[in-house]
Amino acid sequence: MFKLVVNQKKYWNFIRELRNDSKVQSGFIDTLPKITEEQQHLYMKKYNDNYYICLEDDIPIGYIRQIDGDIGVCTHPDHWGKGAGSYMIDELMKLHPECYAKVKLNNIGSVKAFEKAGFKKKYYIMERY
């Protein structure tokens, strides 16, 4: 069903397009402006080895990364609710068991995926708007 593979240059544009998807961005803690191909190329030259791609029938449907122990996971909206996020978290934790996640409280899908993978809420970050 799902397979997690190390990131390769051929997946960089998939990551960029998914990261730029407005449905996906609403779940991220930091919303960034649209990422250009040039920006993605420079970023991936530095962080490529921190990323893994989730494949379903050899088609990329999501990615997970860890940078300095912080997990970021993203599934294409067409594949939400299939368990890909939980799968990616479980697989990443086998490789990097010391990782943690920062998740927006209203990102219910991510909260559920991390809880399913055995994570527990430990801290709240409160901001004044």
RATA-V421734 format. One record per helix or strand of 2 or more residues. SS is the DSSP state (@ for helix, = for strand). FROM is the first residue (numbers start at 1). LEN is the number of residues. If there is no record, write none. Layout:
SS&FROM&LEN + SS&FROM&LEN
//
This chain:
=&2&5 + @&9&12 + @&22&4 + @&37&14 + =&51&6 + =&59&9 + =&70&6 + @&77&3 + @&84&12 + =&100&2 + @&108&9
//
